[in-house]
Structure formats: structure tokens, C-alpha cells
């Protein structure tokens, strides 16, 4: 059961705190931005002056879609260049999970992803020893590029699972928007923090990686290093666990394209081996841990023309 909303006077106070916190996070590192607090009073984005402008970034269109497209469930395009038809919402509360940051409206996914998360949550108490999972972003109601926060998560096959156990008690609306996941990585980013990282964290990653439909799990390189060092016995699942910038407080779970959906572009297979070789060492080099300042100049924004043709129909479907 969803907790009762806060009294009005408490909600007003929280909104002021959220605004201040959001400003602070906007000045922080990109990794911190991923945990930006949400809002108890989300407002719709303003209407676009010219939504048919071919130069308009696609994120402006998909970021304004509040409901899923009433079409057959299909993942269309690539993980970082596509959209989602017939999305299903992961319920905000379930037996073994709670969805966080509800104000983002990003708890939508392909039905196969929703089923996968429900299976993981059901297995977590026995396999991991946690009461359940805290789930972050999946996709937007119609997938597509997001105005901020992710380059992928566009076709309903990606989900962020926090590396923080679900509380045994309920999670209030305010906590869903302001509670912060705990980084398990040491401040120097060279290994996990032994005061925070536990065998349960490793069991959770292994549980997800052993799922046949899971294609990749992105984690901070320090987490991968710890898994490589500590895993005994079957190590075959380690090949799916890939180092990635950030990802120090959550694991990014990606599943394969749904069987028979030709419009979904699969990712290249993971390289052979467990990934615990010299390729992992690069992530701890000075060029990664202490990169040179950016020269500016970001990527060109994707427009609707850069996405599969079917995404036009997804956008206008009513």
C-alpha cells in the first residue's frame, strides 16, 4: 500500500528543500547529478512552440509524452537510439520492490523488462539476504531520448537498480524523492569501500547476471574489480558485468531484444572471457581517474529523423 501523502505544511517545506538540493546538485559532478532529488509537485513541461520543427531535439518530444503509446509492445531501434511502443509500468510498490523518484515518470518498460525485475525482486530475499530492491529509472512512457540523465534507456530494456537494500518498512512519497542511494566505491575510486561493500552486494549483481535474458550489467570499475577478486567457483556470469563511468551506487541492468522483434537492434556480444584482464586495468589509469578538462563541444542532439521511422507513429498514437 502506498504511504499517505505528507501534510500540506510539510510538503511545502520539503519542496523548498528539494529546490535548494537540486541547485546544489546542478553544481556537482555528473555522477552526483544522477541522484538529483525529485519533486512532490512535478509540473508538466511547457508546450512546444513548433513541435513539427525537423531540427527539434527528439528528447523534447519524448520527454513530454506522459502516457504510453496504445500499441503492441515493441522495442524499436537501439538502446541509445530508439523508442518504445506499448510500454508497461512497473508498479510503484510490489512484493519485494519500491520504485524511487516517481516524479520523473520513468518506471515504464517493455513487459519483458518488467517481468525480469519482478523475478529479481522475488528472488532477492533468499538469494541476497535483503528485504527487496529499490528501483530507479527504466524508460519514459514512450521511450526515446531523455531531456536529462541517460543516453540509453530508450527502448524499455534498461533499468537502474540501487545498491541499497529496500527498507523493511514502507517508503514515503518524500523519501522516494529525496532518499539517496549509498555509493559503495572508495573516494579514490580504485576499489570498493570495505565499510560499505558487503557480500550481499556481490550476490545481488550475480543474481541479476545469471538471468538468461540479462545481456549486460554496468557498474563502476571498482565494483567489477571487487567481483573479479572475490568470486570463486562459477565465474561465467562475470563476462556480463561491464565497467562504466559513474554507476557507483546502482547497477544498470540491460536485457536482450525481445524474441522475434526485428525492429530492435541488438548490442554486440560481450567479448570472450570474464573481463578481469588488462582491459579492466585501463579504468584505473590516470587518464580515466583524472581526465583532462573537456574542450567543450557536445554531441549533436538526435532529432526524430535519427530514430526509426516507427517512432513517429509511437509519438502520435492515441
Secondary structure, DSSP 4 states (H G I P E B T S, - for coil): -PPPPPPHHHHHHHHHHHHHHHHHHHTS-HHHHTT----SS--PPPPPTTTT-TTSBHHHHHTT--S--SS--EEEEETTEEEEES-EEPPSEETTEEE--GGG---EE-HHHHHHHHHHHHHHHHHT-SS-EEE---B-TT-S--SSS-SS--SS-EEEEESSPPPSS---HHHHHH--PPP-B-TTSSSB-TTT--HHHHHHHHHHHTSTTEEEEEE-HHHHHHHHHH--S--GGGGGEEE-SS-SSEEEEEEPPPTT-TTB-PPPPPPSS-S-SHHHHGGGSHHHHTPPPP----PPPPBGGGS-THHHHHHH--
